[in-house]
Amino acid sequence: MNLDALTHAFTDLHPVVQALLATTFTWLVTASGAALVFLFKDLPRKALDGMLGFTGGVMIAASYWSLLAPSIEMSEAQGMLPWFPPAVGFAAGALFLFGLDKLVPHLHLNFGQDETEGVKTQWKRTTLLVLAITLHNIPEGLAVGVAFGAAAAGLDGAELGGAVALAIGIGLQNFPEGIAVSMPLRRSGVSRRKAFFYGQLSAVVEPIAGVIGAAAVLVFQPILPYALAFAAGAMIYVVIEEVVPETQRDKHTDTAALGFIGGFLVMMILDVALG
């Protein structure tokens, strides 16, 4: 099935169902990445940094083309100051992730046990790693759900093709995320099955956040411009606070930068071509 056919197949479905299917797809792609642990015990750090860079590039591009730009167009079409809802929503999304980051115990990839963030706890490294990626995935699922809800509302700047493009882009960058969780766990001595389980578990939150996002904007349509920008602010916070630092802790920063450029280009092309 080509991309046009995929988009048309979504048209007759309820927006919440669309969001559920799209975020289930992104979750399954994460599981596919985590499944590589059954084939390999480790992954070269250079490859991992390149993949994480790709993830950051996709998220930054999606934040503008799939979320902020439609938010600006909707605000203007509704007679509001075109910059106000995007600015408020963007700030709220970043502050929301900032709050979660301070409250939820977690440990970023490639960080030592003494660099745990959030409320202090004695939880195992495995649990802390999974929680870090789970926090990362909340805004991704929310972004996809809000995008489908916005498209269903039929407002200027929101199209079903753009929502599908966002889901595909988030799915592509979820593949290395699954690898990034399962491989370090396997390397630390966790069994293949447990490493895979925890790797895919980190993305289970995406369908939940997607359904909540789609349902919320359908019920409260006036919040659409704010909700799109909220998801963008949350995603960019994750990129700056988590993804970028993880790629700068070794000597492969150039590889990570090229991966970032590649991810940005892929997401930009997807959104412009479909949206």
C-alpha positions as a printed Julia matrix, in Angstrom:
275×3 Matrix{Float64}:
   0.0     0.0    0.0
   1.46    3.39  -0.98
   1.29    6.48   1.2
  -1.69    7.99  -0.65
  -3.69    4.81  -0.21
  -2.74    4.69   3.46
  -3.98    8.25   3.93
  -7.3     7.54   2.19
  -7.81    4.39   4.28
  -7.73    6.55   7.41
 -10.34    9.01   6.15
 -13.46    7.05   7.16
 -12.24    6.18  10.65
 -13.06    8.14  13.82
 -10.19   10.49  14.72
  -9.6     8.76  18.07
  -9.35    5.42  16.26
  -6.98    7.03  13.76
  -4.79    8.27  16.61
  -4.89    4.86  18.3
  -3.85    3.04  15.12
  -1.13    5.57  14.33
   0.4     5.44  17.81
   0.11    1.65  17.9
   2.19    1.72  14.72
   4.83    3.91  16.41
   4.86    1.55  19.4
   5.33   -1.49  17.14
   8.25    0.19  15.38
   9.85    0.71  18.8
   9.33   -2.99  19.49
  10.96   -3.82  16.15
  14.04   -1.87  17.15
  14.13   -3.51  20.57
  13.86   -6.94  18.88
  17.35   -6.52  17.43
  18.57   -7.58  20.87
  17.76  -11.15  19.81
  20.3   -10.83  16.99
  23.03   -8.7   18.56
  24.33   -8.26  22.08
  25.78   -4.83  21.48
  25.79   -1.94  19.04
  28.78    0.29  18.29
  28.55    3.57  20.12
  29.1     5.43  16.85
  26.0     3.84  15.32
  23.93    4.56  18.44
  24.97    8.22  18.48
  24.06    8.55  14.79
  20.64    7.02  15.46
  19.99    9.28  18.42
  20.98   12.26  16.28
  18.46   11.1   13.67
  15.82   10.96  16.4
  16.54   14.55  17.41
  16.37   15.77  13.81
  12.97   14.17  13.25
  11.59   15.64  16.46
  12.79   19.18  15.71
  11.45   19.12  12.14
   8.12   17.64  13.27
   7.82   20.3   15.96
   7.8    23.03  13.34
   6.2    21.61  10.19
   3.64   19.32  11.84
   2.82   21.31  14.98
   3.92   24.94  15.23
   3.19   25.97  11.63
  -0.4    24.6   11.76
  -0.86   26.23  15.18
   0.09   29.62  13.72
  -2.25   29.17  10.74
  -5.17   28.12  12.96
  -4.65   31.05  15.32
  -4.72   33.5   12.44
  -7.79   31.85  10.87
  -9.65   32.09  14.19
  -8.97   35.81  14.44
  -6.47   35.53  17.29
  -3.0    37.0   17.45
  -1.13   34.46  15.3
   1.78   34.28  17.71
  -0.1    34.14  21.03
  -1.56   30.58  21.17
   1.65   29.04  19.72
   3.8    30.92  22.25
   1.6    30.03  25.23
   1.22   26.4   24.18
   4.91   26.0   23.41
   5.94   27.38  26.81
   3.36   25.23  28.61
   4.57   22.06  26.86
   8.19   22.72  27.76
   7.29   23.52  31.38
   5.17   20.36  31.6
   8.13   18.2   30.6
  10.38   20.24  32.9
   8.07   19.38  35.8
   7.96   15.69  34.94
  11.72   15.68  34.58
  12.11   17.03  38.1
   9.54   14.71  39.68
   9.9    11.32  37.96
  13.06    9.33  38.83
  14.91    8.43  35.62
  18.35    7.89  34.11
  19.32    8.93  30.61
  21.13    6.56  28.26
  24.94    6.63  28.5
  24.74    8.32  31.92
  26.2     6.85  35.1
  24.12    5.64  38.04
  25.19    8.69  40.04
  23.58   10.97  37.41
  20.0     9.91  38.15
  17.48   12.75  37.76
  14.16   13.43  39.44
  13.18   12.44  42.97
  15.88   10.32  44.6
  15.1     6.62  44.73
  16.71    3.22  45.09
  15.09    1.84  41.96
  17.18   -0.34  39.66
  19.04    1.09  36.68
  16.75   -0.86  34.34
  13.63    0.82  35.7
  15.24    4.27  35.58
  16.32    3.83  31.94
  12.83    2.75  30.87
  11.28    5.69  32.7
  13.61    8.1   30.88
  12.5     6.87  27.46
   8.87    6.75  28.62
   9.05   10.46  29.47
  10.54   10.99  26.01
   7.61    9.18  24.37
   4.76   11.07  26.07
   5.04   14.18  23.86
   5.48   12.01  20.77
   2.23   10.15  21.34
   0.48   13.38  22.3
   1.72   15.09  19.12
   0.33   12.35  16.89
  -3.02   12.31  18.69
  -3.42   16.08  18.56
  -2.47   16.1   14.86
  -5.25   13.64  13.99
  -7.74   15.52  16.15
  -6.8    18.78  14.45
  -7.19   17.25  10.99
 -10.64   15.94  11.91
 -11.7    19.42  13.02
 -11.1    20.66   9.47
  -9.39   23.85  10.52
  -6.9    25.76   8.38
  -3.38   24.38   8.63
  -4.37   20.84   9.71
  -4.57   18.03   7.15
  -4.88   14.27   7.47
  -1.83   13.8    5.25
   0.22   15.87   7.66
  -0.93   13.75  10.61
  -0.02   10.56   8.74
   3.38   12.04   7.86
   3.96   12.86  11.54
   3.06    9.31  12.59
   5.46    7.87   9.99
   8.24   10.22  11.09
   7.75    9.43  14.78
   7.71    5.75  13.91
  11.01    6.0   12.03
  12.75    7.66  14.94
  11.23    5.17  17.4
  13.21    2.32  15.81
  16.55    3.54  17.18
  14.86    4.34  20.48
  13.96    0.69  20.91
  17.57   -0.25  20.17
  18.85    2.44  22.53
  16.95    0.89  25.45
  17.35   -2.83  24.79
  21.03   -2.93  23.81
  22.44   -1.24  26.94
  20.28   -3.51  29.09
  21.53   -6.58  27.29
  25.11   -5.36  27.57
  24.67   -4.97  31.34
  23.67   -8.62  31.7
  19.88   -8.53  31.37
  18.44  -11.48  29.42
  17.4   -10.98  25.79
  13.71  -11.41  26.61
  13.79   -8.89  29.44
  15.82   -6.42  27.38
  13.26   -6.67  24.57
  10.35   -6.38  27.01
  11.7    -3.22  28.58
  12.65   -1.79  25.19
   9.12   -2.03  23.79
   7.54   -1.15  27.13
   8.98    2.36  26.95
   6.65    3.18  24.01
   3.42    1.73  25.44
   2.63    5.23  26.68
   2.38    6.53  23.1
  -1.06    5.0   22.27
  -2.36    6.24  25.62
  -1.09    9.78  25.06
  -2.3     9.69  21.44
  -5.87    8.8   22.35
  -5.94   11.43  25.12
  -4.61   14.09  22.74
  -7.1    13.32  19.96
 -10.07   13.12  22.32
  -9.15   16.34  24.12
  -8.94   18.49  21.0
 -12.17   17.06  19.59
 -14.06   17.94  22.77
 -12.37   21.31  23.26
 -11.69   22.54  19.74
 -10.71   26.08  20.81
  -7.59   24.64  22.45
  -6.3    23.17  19.18
  -3.67   25.85  18.43
  -2.48   25.65  22.02
  -2.43   21.82  22.01
  -0.34   21.61  18.84
   2.2    24.07  20.22
   2.14   22.28  23.6
   3.27   19.05  21.93
   5.97   20.96  20.04
   7.32   22.56  23.21
   7.39   19.21  24.98
   9.25   17.53  22.11
  11.86   20.26  21.76
  12.45   20.18  25.52
  13.17   16.45  25.23
  15.61   17.01  22.35
  17.58   19.71  24.19
  17.49   18.14  27.64
  17.93   14.49  26.73
  18.72   13.56  23.13
  21.47   16.1   22.39
  23.39   15.57  25.66
  23.36   11.81  25.12
  25.05   12.2   21.72
  27.79   14.51  23.06
  29.32   12.22  25.69
  31.72   10.41  23.37
  33.91   11.17  20.37
  31.22   10.6   17.72
  29.66   14.06  17.77
  30.09   14.51  14.01
  28.19   11.29  13.37
  25.42   12.46  15.66
  25.27   15.82  13.84
  24.97   14.1   10.46
  22.29   11.83  11.86
  20.42   14.91  13.09
  20.57   16.5    9.63
  19.34   13.27   8.06
  16.41   13.0   10.47
  15.46   16.63   9.91
  15.48   16.17   6.13
  13.41   12.98   6.26
  10.73   14.56   8.45
  10.67   17.78   6.42
  10.22   15.84   3.16
   7.5    13.64   4.64
   5.53   16.59   5.95
   5.84   18.73   2.83
   5.06   15.79   0.53
   2.03   14.55   2.48
   0.9    17.59   4.42
